[in-house]
Amino acid sequence: MEKFRYRVRHCKLAPFHLLAHLDVYRMWERAFRRAAIPVLYSQGFNPRPLFSFPFATPLGVESTTECFEVLCGEPLPPWELQERLNREVPEELAVTQVQALASFDPPLQKILRGIVYVFFFPASWSPKEEWALPEDITVCPLVGSSPVVSFLFKGEKVLWNPLKLAAFLETNSGCPFPRRIVKERLLLWERNGG
């Protein structure tokens, strides 16, 4: 049987940022079924849809760039897949992009090199000094604004949890815990390795 692989990018905004990873998986399973998209299933006693979620966004963190891969039994134009899925999910979970993948395209977890999170601190607070940070993290305050962008780079196959980083900053740099954290962008290696 021929397999057709797609990468689906979607958002996960409030109040759905409080859904656990398994709940999100089940929600997508139902959305694909309601949209009558021919997803391939695993074999065995308890067949499951062939979805691949390479990493879970921590509970309580919003995202504008969630991704997963899916195997389908027949080819569909990416725009049609996106349109059919968006009819089945709330706008806070809307599909923003669908990409058809070739068999030789590496899975997302192989090409991910980092994640960009935006930390929204109370408007009354602004950083007064350099923060003590682990060496694989860069924090860039935005001039005249309360958000702080944090690049969490993949090193030694570990990605920093943004909630742990927020607690680390609170303890070591005296800043308040962010009132909101949003996963904004995935940093991917280019196909040529750079």
C-alpha positions in Angstrom: 0.0 0.0 0.0 1.3 3.4 -0.9 1.8 5.9 1.9 1.5 9.7 1.6 3.1 11.7 4.3 2.1 15.2 5.4 3.3 17.7 8.0 0.5 19.6 9.6 1.1 22.9 11.4 -1.6 24.3 13.7 -2.0 26.7 16.6 -3.0 25.8 20.1 -4.4 29.0 21.8 -6.3 29.6 25.0 -8.3 27.9 26.4 -7.0 24.8 24.5 -3.5 25.4 25.9 -4.8 23.6 29.0 -5.3 20.3 27.0 -2.8 17.6 27.7 -0.9 16.0 24.8 -3.0 12.9 24.8 -6.2 14.9 24.6 -4.8 16.8 21.7 -3.9 13.5 20.0 -7.4 12.2 20.5 -8.9 15.5 19.2 -6.9 15.2 16.0 -7.9 11.6 15.6 -11.6 12.6 15.8 -11.0 15.6 13.4 -9.5 13.3 10.8 -12.3 10.8 11.1 -15.0 13.5 10.8 -13.3 15.0 7.8 -13.2 11.6 6.1 -9.4 11.8 5.5 -8.0 8.4 4.8 -5.4 8.1 7.6 -3.4 4.9 7.8 -3.6 2.9 11.0 -1.1 0.8 12.9 -1.5 -3.0 12.9 -2.4 -5.2 15.8 -4.9 -5.5 18.6 -5.5 -1.8 19.1 -4.9 0.0 15.8 -4.1 3.7 16.1 -3.8 6.4 13.4 -0.3 6.9 12.2 0.4 10.3 13.6 3.8 11.4 14.8 4.0 14.2 17.3 7.7 14.8 17.7 7.5 16.9 20.9 4.7 18.0 23.3 4.2 21.6 24.2 4.1 21.8 28.0 0.6 22.1 29.5 -0.3 25.8 29.9 1.9 27.1 27.1 0.1 28.5 24.1 1.5 27.9 20.6 1.2 29.3 17.1 3.4 26.6 15.6 2.4 23.1 16.7 3.4 20.4 14.3 2.7 16.7 13.6 3.1 14.3 10.8 0.5 11.9 9.4 0.4 9.1 6.9 -2.5 8.9 4.6 -3.6 6.1 2.2 -4.3 8.4 -0.8 -2.8 11.6 -2.0 -4.6 14.9 -1.2 -3.7 18.4 -2.1 -2.3 20.1 1.0 -4.8 23.0 0.7 -7.7 20.5 0.7 -6.4 18.7 3.8 -6.1 22.0 5.6 -9.6 23.1 4.5 -11.2 19.9 5.6 -9.5 19.8 9.0 -10.3 23.4 9.7 -14.0 22.7 9.3 -13.7 20.1 12.1 -11.7 22.0 14.7 -12.2 25.3 16.7 -10.4 28.3 15.4 -8.0 28.2 18.4 -6.7 24.9 17.0 -6.8 26.0 13.4 -4.5 24.4 10.8 -2.2 27.1 9.4 -0.2 25.0 7.0 -0.1 21.5 5.4 3.0 20.3 3.6 3.3 17.2 1.5 6.5 15.3 2.3 8.6 13.1 0.1 9.7 9.7 1.4 13.3 10.9 1.8 12.4 14.0 3.8 13.6 13.6 7.4 11.1 13.6 10.3 10.7 16.8 12.2 12.5 15.6 15.3 15.7 15.1 13.1 15.8 18.6 11.7 14.6 20.6 14.8 17.4 22.7 16.2 15.5 25.0 18.6 12.2 26.6 19.5 11.4 30.3 20.0 9.1 31.1 22.9 7.8 34.5 23.8 7.5 35.3 27.5 4.9 38.0 28.4 5.8 39.6 31.7 3.6 42.1 33.6 3.7 45.5 31.8 4.9 47.2 35.0 8.1 45.1 35.0 11.2 45.6 32.9 14.6 43.8 33.1 17.3 46.0 34.8 20.3 43.8 34.4 21.8 40.8 32.5 20.2 37.5 33.4 22.2 34.5 34.6 21.3 31.8 32.0 22.5 28.4 31.0 24.9 28.8 28.1 22.5 27.2 25.5 19.8 29.8 25.9 19.7 33.4 24.6 17.1 35.9 25.9 16.5 39.1 23.9 14.3 41.8 25.5 12.2 43.7 23.0 12.7 47.4 23.3 9.7 49.2 24.6 7.7 46.1 25.1 7.0 43.5 27.8 7.5 40.3 25.8 10.9 38.7 25.9 11.9 36.2 23.2 13.8 33.2 24.2 15.7 30.9 21.9 15.8 27.4 23.4 18.4 25.5 21.4 18.5 21.8 21.1 21.8 20.5 22.6 22.6 17.0 23.7 19.1 16.0 22.5 17.4 18.0 25.2 15.1 21.0 24.8 14.6 23.3 27.7 11.1 23.4 29.1 9.9 27.0 29.0 8.1 26.6 32.3 11.3 25.5 33.9 13.2 28.4 32.3 10.6 30.8 33.7 11.1 29.3 37.2 14.9 29.5 36.7 14.6 33.2 35.7 12.3 33.9 38.7 14.8 32.3 41.1 18.1 33.5 39.6 17.3 36.8 38.0 14.5 38.2 40.2 12.0 38.6 37.4 8.3 37.7 37.9 6.8 34.5 36.5 5.4 35.3 33.0 1.7 35.8 32.8 1.7 34.1 29.4 4.1 31.9 27.4 3.7 31.3 23.6 5.6 28.9 21.4 6.1 31.1 18.4 8.5 29.4 15.9 10.5 26.2 15.2 14.1 26.6 14.2 14.9 23.9 11.6 18.1 22.8 10.0 18.2 23.4 6.3 18.2 20.4 4.0 21.9 20.9 3.2 22.7 20.4 6.9 23.1 24.1 7.9 
